[in-house]
Amino acid sequence: MQIIGTNVTNNPNGKVTVEFTGEGGEGISVTVASSTGDLDGDAAVRRAKEMMVQVATFGIPNEAFVEAQQAADESVVETDDGAEETSPATGSFSSPKAVS
């Protein structure tokens, strides 16, 4: 999914919802717990992307996970307003049948 927009919503329960909008109406919504209330927009987006990488690599051996995390950290996308935004890693991940 090519991300074309993000929306950050602070919920009254102390959680933050980050919505990633993609081309063709696709979307992913991530709820991030913020017990200290210190998640501003940028920090919430970074944390949501970290969570998506963790979910995408669930069941993949540690080495592949580290590579995917590094790829997510190093990808930068230029947003419409000219600000840089870290982009999640793209690619095809498939879980192995057994994890050792």
Backbone as CSV, one residue per row, in Angstrom:
resi,resn,N_x,N_y,N_z,CA_x,CA_y,CA_z,C_x,C_y,C_z
1,MET,0.846,-1.169,0.000,0.000,0.000,0.000,0.891,1.231,0.000
2,GLN,0.631,2.133,-0.902,1.336,3.406,-0.948,0.589,4.390,-0.054
3,ILE,1.233,4.851,1.011,0.591,5.773,1.943,0.561,7.174,1.339
4,ILE,-0.645,7.746,1.293,-0.791,9.089,0.738,-1.220,10.103,1.802
5,GLY,-1.535,9.630,3.001,-1.929,10.557,4.045,-1.984,9.884,5.407
6,THR,-1.866,10.689,6.452,-1.999,10.189,7.818,-2.883,11.143,8.606
7,ASN,-3.579,10.586,9.598,-4.408,11.383,10.483,-4.189,10.874,11.899
8,VAL,-3.897,11.775,12.833,-3.661,11.410,14.225,-4.791,11.977,15.065
9,THR,-5.428,11.100,15.864,-6.530,11.508,16.732,-6.203,11.163,18.172
10,ASN,-6.247,12.157,19.053,-6.066,11.918,20.488,-7.425,11.561,21.069
11,ASN,-7.531,10.362,21.630,-8.783,9.888,22.205,-8.859,10.265,23.684
12,PRO,-10.067,10.437,24.230,-10.207,10.836,25.630,-9.703,9.779,26.622
13,ASN,-9.535,8.542,26.185,-9.075,7.472,27.071,-7.549,7.416,27.180
14,GLY,-6.850,8.415,26.651,-5.393,8.450,26.730,-4.702,7.732,25.590
15,LYS,-5.468,7.148,24.682,-4.887,6.462,23.532,-4.888,7.394,22.329
16,VAL,-3.997,7.094,21.390,-3.894,7.871,20.156,-4.157,6.928,18.994
17,THR,-5.006,7.345,18.066,-5.282,6.544,16.870,-4.598,7.202,15.681
18,VAL,-3.801,6.411,14.965,-3.125,6.882,13.763,-3.740,6.146,12.580
19,GLU,-4.287,6.895,11.641,-4.880,6.315,10.448,-3.985,6.614,9.256
20,PHE,-3.595,5.569,8.545,-2.801,5.697,7.332,-3.746,5.461,6.158
21,THR,-3.801,6.419,5.236,-4.662,6.321,4.071,-3.820,5.995,2.855
22,GLY,-4.301,5.025,2.072,-3.587,4.622,0.872,-4.376,4.898,-0.379
23,GLU,-3.714,4.724,-1.500,-4.364,4.880,-2.794,-5.506,3.880,-2.912
24,GLY,-6.544,4.267,-3.595,-7.658,3.361,-3.835,-8.555,3.153,-2.629
25,GLY,-8.441,4.007,-1.629,-9.312,3.898,-0.469,-8.853,2.916,0.594
26,GLU,-7.681,2.326,0.421,-7.168,1.416,1.437,-6.788,2.203,2.674
27,GLY,-6.786,1.528,3.830,-6.390,2.217,5.039,-6.019,1.251,6.145
28,ILE,-5.198,1.735,7.047,-4.789,0.983,8.231,-4.918,1.932,9.409
29,SER,-5.514,1.426,10.484,-5.674,2.224,11.688,-4.932,1.530,12.823
30,VAL,-4.113,2.290,13.548,-3.320,1.747,14.656,-3.639,2.567,15.903
31,THR,-3.970,1.871,16.997,-4.220,2.545,18.263,-3.001,2.358,19.146
32,VAL,-2.470,3.473,19.626,-1.249,3.480,20.423,-1.603,3.937,21.832
33,ALA,-1.181,3.164,22.839,-1.410,3.549,24.229,-0.428,4.645,24.612
34,SER,-0.937,5.664,25.278,-0.094,6.775,25.713,-0.419,7.079,27.171
35,SER,0.129,6.287,28.069,-0.182,6.451,29.487,0.332,7.772,30.042
36,THR,1.384,8.309,29.442,1.952,9.564,29.936,1.466,10.762,29.131
37,GLY,0.734,10.521,28.048,0.230,11.612,27.225,1.300,12.345,26.439
38,ASP,2.457,11.703,26.246,3.581,12.368,25.587,3.666,12.091,24.094
39,LEU,2.664,11.457,23.515,2.715,11.148,22.086,2.092,12.285,21.290
40,ASP,2.943,13.134,20.717,2.433,14.150,19.810,2.243,13.497,18.448
41,GLY,1.873,14.245,17.447,1.596,13.685,16.126,2.739,12.884,15.544
42,ASP,3.945,13.465,15.505,5.092,12.787,14.902,5.480,11.536,15.682
43,ALA,5.498,11.628,17.004,5.876,10.475,17.834,4.844,9.356,17.696
44,ALA,3.571,9.714,17.604,2.521,8.710,17.448,2.646,7.991,16.105
45,VAL,2.950,8.750,15.040,3.113,8.142,13.713,4.316,7.193,13.721
46,ARG,5.433,7.628,14.319,6.612,6.749,14.397,6.295,5.466,15.157
47,ARG,5.624,5.590,16.305,5.294,4.412,17.111,4.346,3.484,16.354
48,ALA,3.355,4.046,15.653,2.419,3.234,14.874,3.147,2.463,13.777
49,LYS,4.102,3.113,13.120,4.876,2.442,12.072,5.733,1.330,12.655
50,GLU,6.318,1.576,13.826,7.096,0.524,14.493,6.202,-0.679,14.796
51,MET,4.988,-0.415,15.262,4.052,-1.496,15.570,3.686,-2.285,14.314
52,MET,3.496,-1.583,13.182,3.151,-2.285,11.937,4.293,-3.182,11.483
53,VAL,5.534,-2.729,11.636,6.681,-3.563,11.269,6.717,-4.795,12.163
54,GLN,6.454,-4.620,13.450,6.457,-5.755,14.369,5.387,-6.769,13.980
55,VAL,4.209,-6.283,13.620,3.130,-7.182,13.209,3.474,-7.864,11.890
56,ALA,4.012,-7.107,10.934,4.340,-7.661,9.610,5.419,-8.730,9.700
57,THR,6.282,-8.624,10.677,7.394,-9.571,10.774,7.167,-10.620,11.852
58,PHE,5.978,-10.685,12.431,5.682,-11.672,13.459,5.925,-13.080,12.912
59,GLY,6.721,-13.852,13.606,7.021,-15.210,13.185,8.220,-15.323,12.265
60,ILE,8.813,-14.207,11.884,9.995,-14.218,11.030,11.220,-14.265,11.934
61,PRO,12.234,-15.050,11.588,13.438,-15.110,12.423,14.014,-13.720,12.699
62,ASN,14.680,-13.567,13.827,15.184,-12.275,14.292,15.978,-11.498,13.254
63,GLU,16.812,-12.154,12.480,17.658,-11.467,11.497,16.813,-10.714,10.473
64,ALA,15.765,-11.366,9.973,14.887,-10.725,8.989,14.115,-9.579,9.626
65,PHE,13.733,-9.746,10.896,13.023,-8.685,11.601,13.891,-7.435,11.716
66,VAL,15.152,-7.620,12.088,16.068,-6.491,12.237,16.234,-5.778,10.900
67,GLU,16.352,-6.528,9.814,16.494,-5.921,8.493,15.251,-5.116,8.124
68,ALA,14.068,-5.658,8.416,12.823,-4.952,8.109,12.696,-3.685,8.943
69,GLN,13.085,-3.753,10.213,13.031,-2.585,11.088,13.976,-1.495,10.577
70,GLN,15.183,-1.896,10.172,16.147,-0.926,9.651,15.645,-0.294,8.366
71,ALA,15.020,-1.091,7.508,14.481,-0.556,6.256,13.386,0.469,6.543
72,ALA,12.544,0.192,7.536,11.486,1.131,7.902,12.077,2.413,8.462
73,ASP,13.123,2.296,9.248,13.750,3.465,9.853,14.451,4.344,8.817
74,GLU,14.943,3.737,7.742,15.739,4.456,6.758,14.920,5.019,5.605
75,SER,13.676,4.582,5.434,12.852,5.058,4.325,12.287,6.423,4.663
76,VAL,12.393,7.349,3.734,11.866,8.700,3.945,11.006,9.057,2.755
77,VAL,9.831,9.598,3.033,8.895,10.006,1.995,8.640,11.490,2.159
78,GLU,8.557,12.209,1.061,8.242,13.638,1.098,6.721,13.776,1.106
79,THR,6.156,14.475,2.076,4.718,14.657,2.173,4.295,15.885,1.378
80,ASP,2.969,16.044,1.221,2.430,17.161,0.448,2.859,18.513,1.009
81,ASP,3.012,18.601,2.334,3.370,19.881,2.940,4.875,20.106,2.986
82,GLY,5.663,19.234,2.354,7.103,19.401,2.280,7.863,18.804,3.438
83,ALA,7.159,18.275,4.448,7.832,17.667,5.594,8.244,16.245,5.238
84,GLU,9.333,15.800,5.826,9.753,14.420,5.604,8.978,13.512,6.537
85,GLU,8.623,12.342,6.024,7.897,11.370,6.822,8.557,10.016,6.619
86,THR,8.799,9.307,7.709,9.387,7.978,7.604,8.348,7.037,7.049
87,SER,8.731,6.260,6.071,7.821,5.331,5.422,8.053,3.923,5.937
88,PRO,6.984,3.145,6.139,7.186,1.767,6.565,7.846,0.944,5.464
89,ALA,8.506,-0.113,5.864,9.146,-0.993,4.893,8.087,-1.599,3.989
90,THR,8.428,-1.791,2.732,7.510,-2.443,1.819,8.138,-3.746,1.375
91,GLY,7.315,-4.593,0.880,7.837,-5.867,0.398,6.917,-6.985,0.810
92,SER,7.315,-8.146,0.475,6.508,-9.321,0.760,7.146,-10.106,1.894
93,PHE,6.403,-10.239,2.975,6.886,-11.034,4.098,6.005,-12.263,4.204
94,SER,6.611,-13.413,4.355,5.822,-14.604,4.606,6.412,-15.302,5.824
95,SER,5.535,-15.738,6.693,5.978,-16.392,7.920,6.454,-17.802,7.625
96,PRO,7.556,-18.212,8.231,8.001,-19.588,8.061,7.063,-20.529,8.815
97,LYS,7.076,-21.791,8.426,6.196,-22.763,9.093,6.605,-22.966,10.542
98,ALA,7.887,-22.934,10.814,8.361,-23.115,12.185,9.422,-22.071,12.483
99,VAL,9.360,-21.549,13.659,10.328,-20.554,14.081,11.252,-21.219,15.100
100,SER,12.555,-21.068,14.879,13.491,-21.685,15.823,14.195,-20.639,16.631
